[in-house]
Every structure is written in structure tokens, then in C-alpha cells.
Amino acid sequence: MIKASRAFADDLEGVLLHYGGLCRVVQLWRQREDNRRAWTYLGRWPPEDCELEVLKRRFGGGSYRAKLFGLWLRRERREAYLEQVSFAIEGPPESYPPGPSAGFGPRSALGPTGST
């Protein structure tokens, strides 16, 4: 698999556009403000829910990491790893998990687990 070419290193939307239907899920992480070496797991989301403006409304500003995964590889019992994109969103961070009025949830039954 060839990595997506992009105009900027943090072009999440461009990378998702490049992979199209090959990307099945995006695993999101946000860098913690109180400990820059720690990342908070935000959940697994369908690619169509990962536009920057949508992420900004849901989670606020900060430094993020998105891991892109494709089809399930039965023999290896894991999803195909496509690539990781680091990006930043301007503005103050929002607390997570969001309240019930946010209107979305993690794709995974396990959901967010806090910090890693």
C-alpha cells in the first residue's frame, strides 16, 4: 500500500480522501494538556465523521493523532493498518467524553478508555 501524498504533513482530510473506501475506521487520540507525553483515547470513528470542523466541535482544539485502518485481515486477526496522521486544531480543548447532547458515540463497543 502506498502512503497518501499530501500538500501538508497534517492533512487528515486529504489522506482520508486518498484512501476513500479503503479506510474503514479512524482511531483518534488527543495529546493531554497537563502531560504532553500522554495521549487520551477518543474512540474509533467512521472516516466520514472525521472532518476537521466536526472534530473541533466535538473535542475542541489541541494536538491530535489519527490512526487509519482498513479491512479486517482474517489470517492475522487484525485490521489492516494504513497510516498515522498527526494534526492540530486551533482553539481551547473540550472535555471528553462529551455530554449526551453531542449526538454521536464511538463505533467500538469498548468506547473510550481514558488516557494512555
Residue pairs with C-beta under 8 A, 6 or more apart in sequence:
1 22
1 80
1 82
3 83
4 14
4 15
4 18
4 19
4 83
5 18
6 14
6 15
6 18
7 14
8 14
9 86
10 85
10 86
10 87
10 88
11 85
11 87
12 50
12 52
12 66
12 85
12 87
13 50
13 51
13 52
15 68
15 83
15 85
16 23
16 26
16 47
16 50
16 68
19 47
19 68
19 70
19 82
22 70
22 71
22 82
23 47
23 68
23 69
23 70
23 82
24 46
24 47
24 69
24 70
24 71
24 79
25 44
25 45
25 46
25 47
25 68
25 69
25 79
25 107
26 44
26 45
26 46
26 47
26 49
26 50
26 66
26 67
26 68
26 69
27 41
27 43
27 44
27 66
27 67
27 68
27 69
28 41
28 42
28 43
28 44
28 45
28 50
28 55
28 59
28 64
28 65
28 66
29 39
29 40
29 41
29 42
29 64
29 65
29 66
29 67
29 116
30 39
30 40
30 42
30 59
30 62
30 63
30 64
30 65
30 93
30 96
31 38
31 39
31 40
31 62
31 63
31 64
31 65
32 38
32 39
32 40
32 115
33 62
33 93
38 115
38 116
39 65
39 115
39 116
40 96
40 112
40 114
40 115
40 116
41 112
41 113
41 114
41 115
41 116
42 59
42 96
42 106
42 112
43 105
43 106
43 107
43 108
43 111
43 112
44 106
44 107
44 108
45 106
45 107
46 107
47 68
49 104
50 66
52 87
52 89
55 64
55 89
56 89
56 90
56 91
58 94
58 98
58 102
58 104
59 89
59 93
59 94
59 96
59 98
60 89
60 91
60 92
60 93
60 94
61 88
61 89
61 90
61 91
61 92
61 93
62 88
62 89
62 93
63 86
63 87
63 88
64 86
64 87
64 88
64 89
65 84
65 85
65 86
66 84
66 85
66 86
66 87
67 81
67 83
67 84
68 81
68 82
68 83
68 84
68 85
69 79
69 80
69 81
69 82
70 79
70 80
70 81
70 82
71 79
71 80
72 78
72 79
72 80
73 79
73 80
96 112
97 112
98 104
105 111
106 112
